[in-house]
């Protein structure tokens, strides 16, 4: 795919203390997708991640940034990226973690998959997908959450809890983000549920999940329990057909 026939693509990176990773990640993203714009959504990182993004923006017009007042949640940061993509009329928005757990070499395959689907999911749990460095406890927790999401939210995807995805922006524009319940990691399951409700089609693309290169994971037990509760409430709403679309269109 050449730059001239490529979709308008926005890559979003939600960051908190990811400067060491970002210095290496952005050049690697552009190695695989040179035509992509990159949006860094930073939650006032003490390590200077936001300031680093500002500096990069001065020398590279493909880089943009949003600077928030503090840690407002992964879900709200991702939505800020979606809204930026909608307002600036991108065709696709691709989200990945900023810690190298989602290797950029798989990004072109996600973009390619959107030729046949509205949401391309980087999947650890379809044939060809793998996970490096996890112990039995982490495997069990991830498997249980994904099973729970499929059961309550009627999702068919094997990997519902990862954030490595590429979305068609025109379909995201149909979702009423003001109705979102999850602000943290439960957002990953909720946005798939809301995409399903507005008629999105899905395709899973296998990739190998790798451990982060620098820093520490932000997920904790409280986030896991919050995710279970949000999915339970959404499952109840699903039974009653609660509205998910914007007011300009009917559900």
N, C-alpha and C positions, 0 to 999 in steps of 0.2 A: 504494500500500500504506500503510495507516494503522498507527499504533503498536499498536493493539489486536489487529490480525490479523497482525502481523509475527512472524517467527520470533525466538527468543532468539539474538541474533547477537553474537559476540565478534570484534572487529577486533584483530589482533596486530601490533605494531610491534617488530621486533628492532633495538636501537639501540647504536651506539658512536660517540660524538662527533656527535650529530645534533640538538643543542639548537636551533640556528637554524632548521632545517627543522621540528622538532617544534612550535615556537611557532606556525607558520602551518598546519601539516598537520592538527593535531587539530581546530581550528575548521572546516576545510574538510571533513573527514570527517563531522562532525556536521551540516554544512550539507546533505549528500547523504543521510546515514543518521542522523537525529537519535535514533533509538531504540537505536543500537548502543552496546554497552559497548566500551571500548578498553583493551587491556592492553599496557603498555610493558615489554619485557623488556630491561633495560639491563645491559651488561657492564662496569660500573664506569667509565663514560666520564669522562675527565679534564676535559672541557668542562662538566660539571655537568648532563648530560642526565637522569641518574637523579634528582638533587635537584629538577630542574624538574618531572619527572613527579610526585614526591611532593607538591610544592606545588599542582599542578593537582588532585590527588586530594582535597585539603582542601575545595575549593569545588565540585567536580563529582563526584557519586557514580557517574557512568558511567565514570570513569577509574580504572584499577587499575595496579599496577606490580609487577614482580619485579626484584630487584636482585641481580646475581650478582657473584662475587668478582673477575672479570677476563674477558679475551677467551677464551671457552670454545668459540667456533665458532658460525656461523650455524645449522647444523643442530641443535645441541643447544638453542639459544635457541628455534628454531621448535617443537621437540618440547616444551619447557617450556610454550609457549603452548597446544599441543594438549592436554597433560595438564591444564592449568588449565581448558580448555573442557570436557573430559570430567568432571573432578571437580565442576565447578559446573553441570553439566547444561545446557549451551548446545545449541541445535539446529544452529547453523552457526558455523564459525570462518573468518574471512577474513583472509588474510595479505597484506601489501603492504610494499614497501620504504619506509623512512622518509625518503627523499630527494626525493620528488615525481616520480621516474621512472615511478611508477604513479599517474596522476592520479585523485584520488578521484571525479571525475565518472562514471567507469566502474563504480564499485562497485555501484550498484543493479542494473546489468545482470548482474553476476556472481551476486548474490543471486537474481535472477529465474531465472537459468539452473538453479539447484539445484532448481527445481520438476520438472525433467526429468532431472537427473543428480546423482550423488553428489559429483562434483568438477567445478567450473566453473573453467576455465583462462583467464586473461587472455592472449590470444595475439597475438603480433606477426606471425605467419606464416600466418594464414588471411586470406581476402579481407576487406578493410576494415581490417586491422591494418597499422601503420606503425612505423617507427623514425626518430627525429630525431637528427641529429648524429653518426652513426656513419660511420667510414671503411671502406674495403674490407677491411682486415685484421680489424677487429672483426666485420664481417659474416661473413667466411670462418670465423673461429674459432667463432662461435655456430652457424653452419650445420653445421659439421663435428661439433660436440658433439651437436647435436640428431639428426643422421643416425646417429651412433654409438649414441646412446641408443635410438633406434627399432630399430636392427638387433639390438643385444645384449639389450635388455630387452623386446622385443616390444611396444613402446608405439606407439600409432597417432596420438597427438597430434602436431601440427606443432611446437608450442612446449613442449618438455620441460624447458627450463633456466631459465625465469622463475619468480619466486616469487609473482606476482600471481594468487592462487587463492582460491576459496571451497570449503570441505570440509564434508560432512555429518558431524557429530561422532559419530553412532552407528556409522558405518563406520570412522572413525579408531580407535574403541575396540576394534575387532577386531584391530588390528595390535599385534604385540609389539615395542614400541620398543626393548627391550633387544637386539634382533637387528640394529639399524641399524648400518651400517658407517661412513657418511659423517658427519663432524662439521662440514664446511665447505660449499662451494657445490655439491658433488656430491649433497648432500641433496635438491636439487630433483628430480633424476632418480630417485633411489632411492625417495623417498616415492610418486612416481607408480607405480613398479614394484610397490611393496608394496600400494598401493591397488588396482592391477589384480589382484593375487594374491588379495585378499579379495573380489573381485567387484564393485568399484566401476564405475559408468558415468561417462562423461566427456563434457563439452561444452566447446568452445572459443568464447570470446567475443572478438571483435576489439577491440583498443585501440591507441592511439598511445603508444609508449614515448618518454618525454622525458628529456633530460639532467638530472642532479641540479641543484638550485638552489644549495646550499651544500655545502662540504666536498669530500672526494675519495673516489673509489671504493676499496673495500677488496680487490677481486679482484686477483690477480697470477698470473704464469705458473705458480708452484708449485701454486696452487689448481686451475688448469686441468689440469695433469698428474695431480694427485691425483684429480680427477673422472674422468679417463679410466681410471685404475687401478681405482677403486671400481666403475665400470660394467663393467669386464672381469670382475672377481671376481663381481659379481652375475649377469652373464651365465652364468658357469660354474655358479653355484648354481641358477639358473633351469633349466638343463638337467637337474639332479638333483632338482628339486622340493623344495628346502629349505623348512622351515616358516617361515611369516610371521605366522600368527595367534597370538593369545594362547593360553595353555594351556587356558583355559576352553572353547575351541572348536577344532574340527578343521579342518585346511587342506584 
